[in-house]
Amino acid sequence: MPLNTTSARARLYRRHLVPALSALAIGTALSGCASQEQPASGGYDSRALNEQLVMATVWMQSAAEYRALSYQAFNVARLRLDQALEAHTPGDRPLAVIVDCDEAVIDNTAFQAWLIGRDEQYSSDSWNAWVEDAQARAMPGAGAFLDYAQSRGVEVFYVTNRRESGLAATMENLKRLDFPWVDEAHMMLRTESGDKQPRRDAVLKDHEVALLIGDNLADFDSRYDADDVATRNAQVIQDRAHFGERYIVLPNPTYGGWEAALYDGDQSLSPEEKDQRRRGALRTWSGPQQQTP
């Protein structure tokens, strides 16, 4: 949003609306647009925090720009796969692609939208119910890329942190989308640890991995499983040559390791504490300079 538009709206808000709103209503409304104003003390619940999902979720569900970024990612992935195929010689280990599932090749934003307006945080029970429903949609461009990989003899391994208890439902979901390589040999779900490196290593034993595709940087390297923002950002600088080459990143502003890092890895923080951590991470303009009469 342009700064001049924001300033004009803020002036109108202060002049006409503030006197008519209670302190609680102000805190709830401003949380949805990431204002620097703090919510009213007490009573700040998950329903209020979930309002912050609205812009990110509606962007993922409706913005042409989101679709363009997804198509762009899979177009780049196809180019890189072609390069790997060209360099591949007889006798080399077979080529493979490792993909994450959620927000990498399938879209779960309906679950995020369901949380909006509800006084509850993410829970295993509600997430498992969504998984069992098997209604996640394909990311734009994902199916075409995975089909292309199969047509060129490249195996696809789904390395996801969905739990093993959701294997049958996840396979059903992917089969509904006509994704290739959906069998127990290529489905690598979480058992005990969320660290994906042992599963990536298992693929690497017998395959040459041409590409890794995901929405969370820990889909590429376990060093991104860090509980602070600075470490993750420093790692990106170190790995910058890999992005668009071997690492293909899909956009996901609704959840992920980036959010957990804001909380120092502590997801047990209260909704109000999470809101404060999010606001505290913002870089803020100082505002227009006052003109001296």
C-alpha positions as CSV (number, residue, x, y, z in Angstrom):
1,M,0.0,0.0,0.0
2,P,1.5,3.4,-0.9
3,L,2.6,5.5,2.0
4,N,0.5,8.6,1.0
5,T,-2.6,6.4,0.9
6,T,-1.9,5.0,4.3
7,S,-1.4,8.5,5.8
8,A,-4.7,9.8,4.3
9,R,-6.6,6.8,5.7
10,A,-5.0,7.2,9.1
11,R,-6.0,10.9,9.3
12,L,-9.6,10.0,8.3
13,Y,-9.6,7.2,10.9
14,R,-8.4,9.5,13.7
15,R,-10.8,12.4,12.8
16,H,-14.0,10.5,12.4
17,L,-13.9,6.9,13.7
18,V,-11.7,6.7,16.8
19,P,-14.2,8.5,19.1
20,A,-16.9,6.0,18.2
21,L,-14.8,2.8,18.9
22,S,-14.1,1.1,22.2
23,A,-10.5,0.2,23.1
24,L,-11.2,-3.5,22.5
25,A,-12.6,-2.9,19.0
26,I,-9.6,-0.7,18.1
27,G,-7.2,-3.4,19.1
28,T,-9.0,-6.0,17.1
29,A,-9.3,-3.9,14.0
30,L,-5.7,-2.7,14.0
31,S,-4.3,-6.2,14.5
32,G,-5.6,-7.1,11.0
33,C,-3.6,-4.4,9.3
34,A,-0.4,-4.7,11.3
35,S,-0.7,-1.3,13.0
36,Q,1.9,-0.3,15.6
37,E,-0.9,0.4,18.1
38,Q,-1.0,-2.3,20.8
39,P,-4.3,-4.2,21.4
40,A,-6.3,-3.5,24.5
41,S,-4.9,-5.2,27.5
42,G,-6.7,-8.5,28.4
43,G,-9.1,-10.4,26.2
44,Y,-6.8,-10.7,23.2
45,D,-7.5,-14.2,22.0
46,S,-6.9,-16.5,19.0
47,R,-9.8,-15.0,17.2
48,A,-8.2,-11.6,17.2
49,L,-4.8,-13.1,16.2
50,N,-6.3,-15.1,13.3
51,E,-7.6,-11.8,11.8
52,Q,-4.0,-11.3,10.7
53,L,-4.4,-14.3,8.4
54,V,-6.9,-12.5,6.2
55,M,-4.6,-10.6,3.9
56,A,-2.1,-13.4,3.4
57,T,-4.8,-16.0,2.8
58,V,-6.9,-14.0,0.5
59,W,-3.7,-13.1,-1.5
60,M,-2.9,-16.8,-1.9
61,Q,-6.4,-17.6,-2.9
62,S,-7.2,-14.8,-5.3
63,A,-4.1,-12.8,-6.4
64,A,-3.0,-13.4,-10.0
65,E,0.5,-12.5,-8.7
66,Y,0.5,-15.6,-6.5
67,R,-0.4,-17.8,-9.4
68,A,2.3,-16.1,-11.5
69,L,4.9,-16.8,-8.9
70,S,3.9,-20.5,-8.7
71,Y,4.0,-20.9,-12.4
72,Q,7.3,-19.1,-12.5
73,A,8.8,-21.5,-9.9
74,F,7.7,-24.6,-11.8
75,N,8.9,-23.0,-15.1
76,V,12.3,-22.5,-13.6
77,A,12.2,-26.0,-12.1
78,R,11.6,-27.5,-15.6
79,L,14.6,-25.5,-17.0
80,R,16.8,-26.8,-14.3
81,L,15.6,-30.3,-14.7
82,D,16.3,-30.2,-18.4
83,Q,19.9,-29.0,-17.6
84,A,20.3,-31.9,-15.2
85,L,19.0,-34.4,-17.7
86,E,21.4,-33.0,-20.4
87,A,24.3,-33.5,-18.0
88,H,23.2,-36.9,-16.9
89,T,25.2,-39.8,-18.5
90,P,24.6,-43.6,-18.6
91,G,25.8,-45.2,-15.5
92,D,25.0,-42.3,-13.2
93,R,22.5,-42.8,-10.4
94,P,18.9,-42.2,-11.6
95,L,17.7,-38.6,-11.3
96,A,15.1,-37.6,-8.7
97,V,13.3,-34.5,-7.5
98,I,12.3,-34.0,-3.9
99,V,9.2,-32.0,-3.2
100,D,7.5,-30.9,0.0
101,C,3.7,-31.2,-0.1
102,D,1.9,-28.5,1.8
103,E,2.1,-25.1,0.0
104,A,4.8,-26.5,-2.3
105,V,2.7,-28.7,-4.6
106,I,-0.7,-28.6,-2.8
107,D,-2.7,-25.7,-1.5
108,N,-4.1,-25.8,2.0
109,T,-5.3,-22.2,2.3
110,A,-8.9,-23.4,2.9
111,F,-7.7,-24.6,6.2
112,Q,-6.1,-21.2,7.0
113,A,-9.4,-19.5,6.0
114,W,-11.3,-21.8,8.3
115,L,-9.3,-20.6,11.3
116,I,-10.3,-16.9,10.6
117,G,-13.1,-15.9,12.8
118,R,-12.5,-18.8,15.3
119,D,-11.0,-18.5,18.8
120,E,-8.6,-21.4,18.3
121,Q,-5.0,-21.8,17.1
122,Y,-3.6,-24.5,14.8
123,S,-4.1,-27.9,16.5
124,S,-3.2,-31.5,15.5
125,D,-6.9,-32.4,15.8
126,S,-8.2,-29.8,13.3
127,W,-5.3,-30.3,11.0
128,N,-5.7,-34.0,10.9
129,A,-9.4,-33.6,10.1
130,W,-8.4,-31.4,7.2
131,V,-5.8,-34.0,6.0
132,E,-8.4,-36.8,6.2
133,D,-10.8,-34.7,4.1
134,A,-8.2,-34.9,1.3
135,Q,-9.4,-31.7,-0.3
136,A,-6.2,-29.8,-0.9
137,R,-5.9,-28.3,-4.4
138,A,-2.9,-28.5,-6.7
139,M,-0.5,-25.5,-6.8
140,P,-0.6,-23.7,-10.1
141,G,1.9,-25.4,-12.4
142,A,2.7,-28.3,-10.0
143,G,0.9,-31.1,-11.8
144,A,2.3,-30.2,-15.2
145,F,5.9,-30.1,-13.8
146,L,5.5,-33.4,-11.9
147,D,4.0,-35.1,-15.0
148,Y,6.9,-33.7,-17.1
149,A,9.4,-35.2,-14.6
150,Q,7.8,-38.6,-14.8
151,S,7.7,-38.4,-18.6
152,R,11.5,-37.9,-18.6
153,G,12.0,-40.8,-16.2
154,V,12.7,-38.7,-13.2
155,E,11.4,-40.0,-9.9
156,V,9.5,-37.7,-7.5
157,F,9.8,-38.2,-3.8
158,Y,7.3,-36.4,-1.5
159,V,9.2,-35.5,1.7
160,T,6.6,-33.9,3.9
161,N,6.1,-33.4,7.6
162,R,2.6,-34.6,7.5
163,R,2.6,-37.5,10.0
164,E,2.6,-41.2,9.0
165,S,-1.0,-41.5,10.4
166,G,-2.1,-39.3,7.5
167,L,-0.4,-41.4,4.8
168,A,-3.5,-43.0,3.3
169,A,-5.4,-39.7,3.2
170,T,-2.4,-37.8,1.7
171,M,-2.0,-40.4,-1.0
172,E,-5.7,-40.2,-1.7
173,N,-5.5,-36.4,-2.0
174,L,-2.5,-36.6,-4.4
175,K,-4.1,-39.3,-6.5
176,R,-7.2,-37.2,-6.9
177,L,-4.9,-34.5,-8.4
178,D,-3.4,-37.1,-10.7
179,F,0.1,-36.6,-9.3
180,P,2.7,-39.2,-10.4
181,W,4.8,-41.5,-8.2
182,V,2.1,-41.6,-5.4
183,D,3.0,-44.9,-3.7
184,E,4.5,-45.9,-0.4
185,A,8.1,-46.0,-1.8
186,H,7.9,-42.3,-2.8
187,M,5.9,-41.0,0.1
188,M,8.2,-40.0,3.0
189,L,6.2,-38.6,5.9
190,R,7.2,-37.6,9.3
191,T,7.6,-40.4,11.9
192,E,9.3,-39.0,15.0
193,S,11.5,-36.0,14.0
194,G,10.5,-33.1,11.8
195,D,14.1,-32.9,10.5
196,K,13.9,-33.9,6.8
197,Q,17.6,-34.6,6.3
198,P,17.5,-38.3,7.1
199,R,14.8,-38.7,4.6
200,R,16.7,-36.7,2.0
201,D,19.7,-38.8,2.7
202,A,17.7,-41.9,2.1
203,V,16.8,-40.6,-1.4
204,L,20.5,-39.6,-2.0
205,K,21.7,-43.2,-1.4
206,D,20.4,-44.4,-4.7
207,H,19.5,-41.2,-6.6
208,E,21.0,-38.0,-7.8
209,V,18.7,-35.3,-6.6
210,A,18.4,-32.6,-9.3
211,L,16.1,-30.3,-7.5
212,L,14.4,-29.7,-4.1
213,I,11.1,-27.8,-4.1
214,G,9.4,-26.3,-1.0
215,D,7.9,-23.3,0.7
216,N,9.9,-23.5,3.9
217,L,13.7,-23.2,3.8
218,A,14.1,-26.3,6.0
219,D,12.8,-28.2,3.0
220,F,16.3,-27.7,1.5
221,D,18.7,-27.8,4.4
222,S,18.3,-28.5,8.1
223,R,20.4,-25.5,9.0
224,Y,17.3,-23.5,8.4
225,D,15.6,-25.2,11.4
226,A,16.8,-22.3,13.5
227,D,14.8,-20.5,16.2
228,D,15.9,-17.0,15.4
229,V,15.4,-14.7,12.4
230,A,19.1,-13.6,12.1
231,T,20.4,-17.1,11.7
232,R,17.9,-18.0,9.0
233,N,18.6,-14.7,7.1
234,A,22.4,-15.2,7.4
235,Q,22.0,-18.7,6.0
236,V,20.1,-17.4,3.0
237,I,23.0,-15.1,2.1
238,Q,25.4,-18.1,2.4
239,D,23.2,-20.2,0.1
240,R,22.1,-17.5,-2.3
241,A,23.6,-19.2,-5.3
242,H,21.3,-22.2,-4.8
243,F,18.0,-20.4,-5.1
244,G,16.6,-20.8,-8.6
245,E,19.3,-23.4,-9.3
246,R,18.9,-26.4,-7.0
247,Y,16.4,-24.9,-4.6
248,I,13.0,-23.8,-5.9
249,V,11.0,-21.8,-3.4
250,L,7.2,-21.3,-3.4
251,P,5.7,-18.3,-1.5
252,N,3.9,-18.9,1.7
253,P,3.1,-15.9,3.9
254,T,0.6,-17.7,6.2
255,Y,2.9,-20.0,8.3
256,G,6.3,-21.6,8.4
257,G,9.7,-21.5,9.9
258,W,9.9,-17.8,9.4
259,E,7.0,-17.3,11.9
260,A,8.3,-19.8,14.5
261,A,11.6,-17.8,14.4
262,L,9.7,-14.7,15.5
263,Y,8.8,-16.6,18.7
264,D,12.2,-18.1,19.2
265,G,10.7,-21.4,18.4
266,D,8.2,-21.2,21.3
267,Q,4.7,-21.9,19.7
268,S,3.2,-22.0,23.2
269,L,3.2,-18.2,23.5
270,S,-0.2,-16.7,24.1
271,P,-2.0,-15.0,21.2
272,E,-1.2,-11.6,22.7
273,E,2.5,-12.5,23.0
274,K,2.6,-13.7,19.4
275,D,0.9,-10.4,18.3
276,Q,3.6,-8.4,20.1
277,R,6.4,-10.5,18.6
278,R,5.0,-9.9,15.1
279,R,4.7,-6.2,15.7
280,G,8.1,-6.0,17.3
281,A,9.7,-7.4,14.1
282,L,8.3,-4.6,11.9
283,R,10.5,-1.9,10.4
284,T,8.5,1.2,10.6
285,W,8.6,4.5,8.8
286,S,8.9,7.5,11.2
287,G,6.0,9.3,9.5
288,P,5.7,12.6,7.8
289,Q,7.8,15.5,9.1
290,Q,5.9,18.2,10.8
291,Q,6.1,21.5,8.9
292,T,7.1,24.6,11.0
293,P,4.5,27.4,10.5
